[in-house]
Amino acid sequence: MKHLCIDWSVEAVGQIRLNQSKDNCAIHLKMNVIWLLSLLFLCFGVLSNGSQKNLSSRPAVVNVGAVFTFESTIGRVAKIAIEEAVKDVNSDAGVLTGTKFVLTMRNSNCSGFIGMIGALQFMETETIAIIGPQSSVVAHMISHVANELQVPLLSFAATDPTLSSLQFPFFVRTTQSDLYQMKAITELVDYYGWRSVIAIFIDDDYGRNGVSALDDALAEKRLKISHKEGIPPGASASQGDIMDILVKVSVLESRIIVLHVNPDIGFKVFSVARYLGMMQNGYVWIATDWLSSVLDTSSPLASDTMDSMQGVLVLRRHTPDSDRKRAFLSRWKKLTGGSLGLNSYGLYAYDTVWLLAHALDAFFNQGGTISFSNDSKLLSIGRGSRHLEEMNVFDGGMLLLNNILKSNFVGLTGPFKFTSDRSLYAPAFDIINVIGTGYRQIGYWSNYSGLSTETPEALYGKPPNRSSVNQRLYGVVWPGETLSKPRGWVFPNNGKLLKIGVPNRVSYREFVSRVRGTDMFKGFCIDVFTAAVTLLPYAVPFQYVSVGDGHKNPNYSELVRMVAEGELDAVVGDIAIVTSRTRIVDFTQPYASSGLVVVAPFRKLNSGAWAFLRPFSPLMWGVTACFFIVIGIVVWILEHRINDEFRGPPKHQIITILWFSFSTMFFAHRESTVSALGRLVLIIWLFVVLIINSSYTASLTSILTVQQLSSPIKGVESLINSNDPIGYQVGSFAEHYLSEELNISESRLVALGSPEEYAKALQNGPGKGGVAAVVDERPYVELFLSTQCKFRIVGQEFTKSGWGFVFPRDSPLAVDMSTAILALSENGDLQRIHDKWLATSACSSESTELESDRLHLKSFWGLFLICGLACFVALVIYFFQILRKFRNAAAVGANSTGTGSSRSGHLQTLFSLMDDRSGHTKTGHKKRRIERSLSENDKEDELKSNPKKKPIRNSLEITTSTSE
């Protein structure tokens, strides 16, 4: 029973355990389900809470400030545009969901102080961003507040280029910088070929910094601002002040005036300019976009105002045409009743509000919150009546700023996004011309492709092309109602004459010389200058200024320096155009060719007993003799095995080689060549000999029949390699060239002041204190040799240059004078002036140049190269044939003996093959030997004894019998 109990109990316990295991599994399963459901509910709860939290983090309203001048041309338009943009943003459910803009505007009245007060007031009301200001002066001041409190400042009209992101990181310009407007003006000036402009500007940050940007842009194209005039800002600029400025401008050289002011001052300037006659033919006025803003906003203007600015070129910020823009323009007309036009700044102000909306929406999506904290710097100042502690720092300012800079949308002004330097994408301007009661658009400028008559949008899809051919604009009606492009400059009407420097030469006075007792000059250079000036379409008031003491020629490099530094307005004379001078001044078109040459004494050469050796140089003689021997050896090698005439005892063969090779000089060789390779080499060699004989004959004939001149100096190379003294003309650039370019020691250079000193120094020579040669420009040398027949030019002219008149850099007169010089050359006047002053005597008409009369190897190396290659190829082929026969002979010997041969045996076989007579040609050789043994008398005797036989037939029979 106990056992049964135990068994039952055990079974019962097992059943109980089994039941417990099943229950545990069920319990675990239920627990897992519960945990899973709990986890899902928890996740949904978290997501729901996060979503509710994100939505709840968007405030119902955000404060946005705006500060600008309400009553200005830009402000009146911007006020309406900003209000409409805020309405559109608040009514758009796709942007700022659940959040509205609350806009507060403050009038800065173009005052930096009032603008800063308005900005500080915004900081007390938890404003997240400020739109404006329109004035660059105000922007400079408010930007400091924006930086400190980290509130983005979005300006739609402050165009000062110095408002940089480095100094003012929280300043964001939502329009194009004046940097691009000044680039557009620069390319406009360059397009019409003008070289300098006058800048009239308002003397504040906007005006000064804009003109500074213009100066930099002009300098990049080698243009310049020749004069600047600032006008005091505000009401302090009276009409009398403006008149004083324009009177000063009217007497200046440039007639291109860039006007960078505000509208109030701008219209005063045009009114006074019209009164002074500065809106007539010859003037060019270029106004920045202040004028286009007025024309777009307040057109039509009063007739007197329009009459005062006829022909003015104006820039306007380009905004591409679109359906949205046209719809907004239609809406604008309804809002304003047509009383107020919409300018480009109004479009940028509208897009600025949308820029802020898009950036703020991204700010909220990234979890940003609107919160402010105290500025420790302001708290350290202490509490007081100023309530500085109420101005707080926007904690999310940096995040909002980054979202502003990353924004990318399409607004009324086109694609709205920022580049890496925080400039708006694709800057472009319209170019308009004020005509009649309105204006006419003549083209566009874009930073992508420059000036064009096509819209910038049409060019963005094409490769950029800034070539001068691709730059185009429509025709312009210029001031004075003329269609002809103004020259852009006049001679200053200030009673001053141009100071034209003239070298007071002591030698070679035919080129330029002062008339004794007067201030007048004469000479070849003076006549050319006078003739060119008479061809100019305008009068040139000038006076000659003598440079030099009259005892020695002045230094011409010093004359050029005087022009570069403004001491002289130009230089007229025999001034060589060299690289070092062109770096600091401008030259006209050359009116005379020039270049350095070497003059040396000479002696006449007699024929002499050894004249026959002179045609060839020693090297040429040596190479020719070597080739004669080489050709003889090569032909002997090629003919030795098969031609009995090249066989025999060693002494006989050496004589044959020498005789054969040197007899080819006269084509008198009697030995025949049998092999094809020998004939090939001989034909090429005979051609070389023909050329050498012909050249030798011609050169020797010249030596024996023509008077020969000789000089120890052969050219500039001889001077460089020697240590003899060299003469040069006082004041000439030859001194600098010899010492700096050719590295000739200055101790070897001797200054000579006149043709007489030239002749004396050359006659004395280096041994008697003279010079070995004189280096000077060709015009002087030709004039010198016209009377000095004992000297000649040796070698070639080793520099190429010309003479021109000197003017300051970028002088417009230099261009016009160049055109006049070309006209003188074309109509023949330049040559007539040359013949008048520089007519040469009979001495100079002789051959004045000494050239080497010897023939050198460099004239024939090509022939020798061809002949040498032919010999080499023939020998290679010949030895290849010998080696092939040697292999065959070695194989036959090995088969017959059954054993290998020794090395000496191989060499013996090889030499025997090279020396043995070829058997298959023996008959032909005997035939030729017999034919040559029959002289003409023998043939006649044979014909008399046996008249029935013919000579050829006899030789054939003899050949046949011999072969048998």
C-alpha positions, 0 to 999 in steps of 0.5 A: 500500500505504501508502495502504491501510495508512493507510486501514485504520489510520484505519478501524481507529482509528475502530473502536477508538474506537467500541468504546472509546465503547461500553465507556465507556458500559457502564463508566459505567452499571456505576459509576452502578449501583454508586454508587446501590446504595452510596447506598441501603446508606448510607441504610439504614445511617444509618437503621438506626444512627439507630434503634439509637442512639435505642433505645440512648439510652433507658436501662434504668432511670431514677431517680425520687424521692418525698418526703412524710410517710408516716404522714399522712392524705394520705401513707398513701394517696399511698404506695400510689397511687404504688407502684401507678402505678409498677407500671402504668407499668413493665408498660405496653409502650406507654409508656417502651419498654424503660425502667423507673422505679426509685422511691425514697421518703423520709419528710419527717415534715412537716419542711422541713429533713428534706424538703430533706435528702431532696431533696439525697440524690436529687440524688446519685443522678442522679434525673430528677424528684421526686414530692412533697412534700405539705406546702407548707412543705416545697415552698417549701424543696425548690423552691429545690434543684429550681430550682438543679439543674433537676430537676422537682418534681411535687407532688400535695398542696402547694396553697399559691397562692404556689408560683408558676411565676415564683419556682419554675419547676421546681415543678409542682403536679399538683393544684388550687391553694387559690386555687380552693378559696377562690373556692369558699368565697367563692361559697358565702358570697355564695350564702347572703347572708353579708357577713363571715367569721372565718378560723381557720388554721394559722400556716404557709405553707399556712395564711397564704397560703390565708387571704390568697387567701380575703381577696382572693376575698372582697374581689372580691365586697365581702365580708370577713374580719372577724377572723383567728386563727392556730394554731401548727403542730405539737404546740405547739398545746395544747387550752388555746391553742385554747380561748383562741382560740375564746373570743375568736371567740365574742364577735365579731359574725360567726358564719361560721367558715372552718377552714383547718388540718390534721386534727390541729388541726382535730379539736381545734378542733371538740372545743373548739367543741362544749364551748363551745357553738359548734356550736349554732344560729346558727353556720356552720362551713366546713372546707377539704378537709383534712376531706374527705380524712379522711372519705374515708380513715378513715370511719367516724370515732369517734362523738364525733368525728362528733358534734363536727362535725355540720352542717359544710360541707366542700369536696372536690376533684372528680374525675369518675366514670369506668370507670377510676376505678371499676375502680381503686377496686375494685382499691384495696379489694383492696389495702387490704382496706377498711381505708384509703379512697381520697381525691382526693389519692391519685388525683392522686398516681397520675396524677402518676406517669403524667404523668411517664411520658408526659413522659419518653416524649416527652423520649426521642422528641425525642432527649433523653438522661439526663445530668448535669453539675457545678454550677459554683456548688457547685464554687466552694464547694470540696470538703469533708465536705459532698460538694456536688460530688456533686450534679449538674445534670440537663442535660435538665431544661428539656426534660423540664419543657416536656414535662410542661407540654405533656402531655395525657391522661385519668387517674383524675382526668379530663382531665389538662392544664395551662392557660397559668398552669400550673394544672390544667384545669377546677378543681372541688370537691364541697360536702358536709354532715356529717350523722349518721355520714357526710355528704351531698353538696349540690352542686358548685362549678366555676370554669366555672359556679359553684354547681350541683346538676349535675356540672361535666361536664354543664355544660361543654357548655353556655354558662357562666351565673353569674347568681344565679338559676342558682346552686343547692345542695340543702338543708343541715342546719346546726349545731344540727340546723336547716334554717333558714339562719343569719343569720350574725351577732349583736351582739358579746357583749362588753358594748359597746353600739352607738354611735348618733350623733345630730345635736344640731340647733339648728333644725327640732327637729321632726326630731330634738332632744335632750331638755334635761338628759338623754341622750335624743332625740326627733323624727320621725327618732328615732321612725322608728328606734325603730319599725324596731328593734322590728320586728327579730327580735333585740335591738339594744343601743345608746346615743345619742351626741350630735354637735354643740355645741348652738349650730349644726347639725353638719356631716352629712358629718362625721357620715358620715365618723365612721361610715366611720372606725369612730368611730360604729357608726351615725347616726340623723337627717335624713341625705340620701342622696347619691352622695358619701356612699354611696361610704364608708357604707351607707344604709338604705331611705329613710324620707322623700323629699327633694330641693333646692328654691328658696324666694323672696319673692313679690308679688301681681300686679294685672290692670292695663291691659295684662293682656291682653298677659301670656298670651303671651311677647314671642317668642310674640307676634312669631312669631304676628304673622309667621305671620298676615302669611305666611299672607296672602301665601301665600294671595294668591299661590295665589288671585291668578290665579283669584280676582277677590277677590284682584285689583285695584290694588296698594294694594287687594291689600295691604289685602286680604292684611292684612285676610284674614290678621288676620280669620282670628283671629276666623274673620271673613274674607269672601274665598273661596278657590278653589284646592285649595292655598289651601284646604289652607293655610287649613284648617291655619292655621284649626286653628292659630288655634283652638288659639292662641285657646283657649290665650290665652282660658284664660290670660287668664281665669286672669290676670284671675280667679285671684290671681297671684304673681310673683317675680324668681326663677323657679327654680335657673336664675335663681340660676345666671345671676345674681350674687345671694347664695343662702342654705343651711342650716348643715350641709346638703349643699346647700352642696357641691351648689351649689358643686361641682355647679352651679359657683356661687361660694362667695362667693355662698353664705350660711349660715343657721342657723334658720327665723328667719334664713331669713325675715329674709334673704329679706325684706331681699333682696340690697340690704339684706344678705339673700339672693335665695333659699334652697336647702334640702331639701323637708322643711325648706322645707315646715316653714318655709312652714307658718308663713311665708306670705310666701314660696313655692317657685319652679321645680321640685325639681331633685334627687331623694333621700331620708333614711336611717340610716347604717351602716358598709359591708356592715353586716348591720344596714343590710339588716335595718333597710331591711326594717323601714322597708319594713314600717313604710311598708306598715302605715301606721306611717310615715305616722302618725309623719310626721303626728304631728311634721310636721303643717302649718298652713293656710298651707302648704295653699295653693298654694305653688309659683310657676310662670310664667303665660305661654305660650311658643313652645316649647308651640306650635312643633309647630303652627307647624312643620306650618303652615309646611311646608304653606305651603312645599309649596303654594308649590312645587306652585304654582310648578311649575304656573306653570313648566309653563305657561311652557314651553308658552307659550314653545314656542308663541311660538317656533313662531309667530315662528320665532326664539328669544325674549330673556331679557327676553321670557321674564321678561315671559311668566313674570310675565304668567302669574303675574299674568294672570287665569285665563280658565276661571274667569271665569264662576264668579267673575261668578256669585258676584259677582252672588249676593253683590250680591243681598241678602236684601231684593232677593231678597224683592222679586224674589220678590214681583214674580215669585213663580213663579221661585225664587231659585236658579233666577234666579241660574242663569239669570243665570249662563247668560245671562252665559256666553252 
